[in-house]
Amino acid sequence: MHMELKSISRRLLSVAAGMLLMSAGHQAMAASLGNANLTVTASVTSYVSIAFTGTNISSATAGNSGDSYTGTAALAFGSFNYGSSTTSTGATVTTGTSLGSCASNCMEVSQPVTLTVTAYDLNSTGYTISASLASADTTNGWAIGTTSQTLSATGTTIAGPNSGSFPYNTGEPLTVYLAVPQANGSSAPTSISNTIDMVLTAQ
């Protein structure tokens, strides 16, 4: 009986030693080999699109990740005359207006235009508009936004709804006004063409 206990004790010691060896081997495998760091960098670029919409508007939009964004559009006023109360395009016609150089005895026509500036990831809450005529016009009168915001070849600040600033991602109505003087003979107008240049500045 005593011999059997010694034999069992030896077996238990052998098993315990084997467990210690297994444990020591496992610890060696789990030891740290070192540290690894992965530094990640990224840049986010702004995107802006500029769109003109409205009756008789043919528009184009453009946007890129640089500092220059361009939107162009063409507005056709259509055909109108003093004898009508509306133009062929549905714009209102009034007389005796005062828009820039067309101070009196003028026929005024107007067309609503909607400007939408959509911005993504831009460090700005809104924008301002400065508008001017590409070609000086000493005969006809021009205005945009309201009749008091007359246009010339030099820049005119267009008042926005938020303390002068326009919000992004919102369509803003900017009615274009054109006043044509009543004239007969060789000075009578037959067609009018000009470009309104608008500079949008981020706020």
Number of C-alpha atoms within 10 A of each C-alpha: 6 6 8 9 10 11 12 11 12 12 12 12 12 12 12 12 12 12 12 12 11 11 11 11 11 11 9 9 9 8 8 7 7 5 5 6 5 5 5 5 5 5 5 9 11 15 17 23 18 21 18 23 20 15 15 15 17 13 15 15 16 14 17 13 11 10 9 9 15 16 18 14 14 13 18 12 21 11 11 19 14 15 8 11 15 17 19 13 15 15 19 16 20 16 17 15 20 20 23 21 18 23 16 15 15 22 22 26 24 23 22 18 21 17 18 21 22 17 19 14 10 15 10 13 12 20 18 20 19 16 22 22 20 14 14 13 17 10 15 20 25 29 27 24 18 13 20 13 18 24 27 21 14 13 15 19 16 23 16 17 10 11 8 13 18 24 20 19 16 12 17 19 16 18 18 20 25 26 28 26 22 17 11 8 6 7 10 11 14 7 6 9 7 11 12 17 17 20 16 17 12 15 12
